[in-house]
Amino acid sequence: MRQITGCIFIMVLALPGCKQKPEEAPGVFVEIALKNETDIDKYVVFNPNLKTIDECEATFAQSLPAVMAHLPEAIPKNSTATGWKCYLKDPTKKK
């Protein structure tokens, strides 16, 4: 009986270690899909305030209007965002 109790105690201690921590980075890249009259169909921004993909996906919708209001001159001001995807690495860089 003592051996079984010891095994159960060890398993209880090991369980919290099974939960995986989300991968963190110095910031998150967000690739925004665009619709406009030019051939510019995406724009990538870097947000150093977000550290995980989960955090980015949960909060980026709130930031999107501000990002769209401050697009670079090369991107038409009448562009609309059709979606976005969060990355820990720059999606414009080749592997």
N, C-alpha and C positions, 0 to 999 in steps of 0.2 A: 504493500500500500504506500509506503514511504517513497518508493521509486516512481510510482505513478504520479504522486503529488509533485515530486520534483520535476518530472517531465511537463506536467501541465503548467507549472510556474515558469519554466523556461519558455514554453510556447507563448504564454501571455506576454512575457517581456519581448519576445521576438516580433510579435504582430505589429507594433507601431513602426518598426523598421521596414515593413513591407510596403508601406505607402510611398509611392514615388513622388519626389519633389519636382515641380515643373522646371524645365530647363530655363535658366535665366541668362540674359545677355546684357551688355551695356546700354541697350536700347532695342527698339523694334522698328523694322522697316515695314511700311505699308504701301502696297501697290494698289493704286486706285485705277479702276477701269473707267475710261472716259468715252463719251459720245459727243462728237462735234463734226464740223464740216471739213476738218483737215485729217491728215493721216496720223495724228497723235492720238493713240488709243489708250495710253496709260501714263501714269505719273507716279513716281516713287518718292515718298517722304520718310524721313528718319525721325523717330520720337524717342529721345533719351529718357523721358519720364516714365515710359512703359518698359517693363523688364521681361514680361512673359507673353506668349501667344494668347493664353487665356485672358489676361488682363487687357490686351489689345482688342480682342474680339468682343469683350464685354463693354468697352468704353469708347471705341473709336467713332461710333455713330454720333456721339455728342460733339466730337472734334471736327467731323467732316465739313459742316458748313463754314467754319473758320478757315479750313485748308482751302476749300473751293473759292473763298472770297479773296485769297491771296496767292493765286496761281502765278507762275512766272509769265512774263510777257509773251513768250513763244507759244503758250497755250491759249487758245481763244477763250475769252471771258464768258462766252455763252456755252461753254462745255458743261455737260452734266455727268455726274458720277453714276455709273450703272452697277457698281459693286466695289469691293475691296478684299484684299487678302493680306494677312499679317505674316511676317517672316522674321526669324532671328538673324538671318544673313541677307545681304543685299541681293535681291533677285535679278538685278541687272548684270551682276558679275558672273562670268562663266566659271564653271567648276573646274 
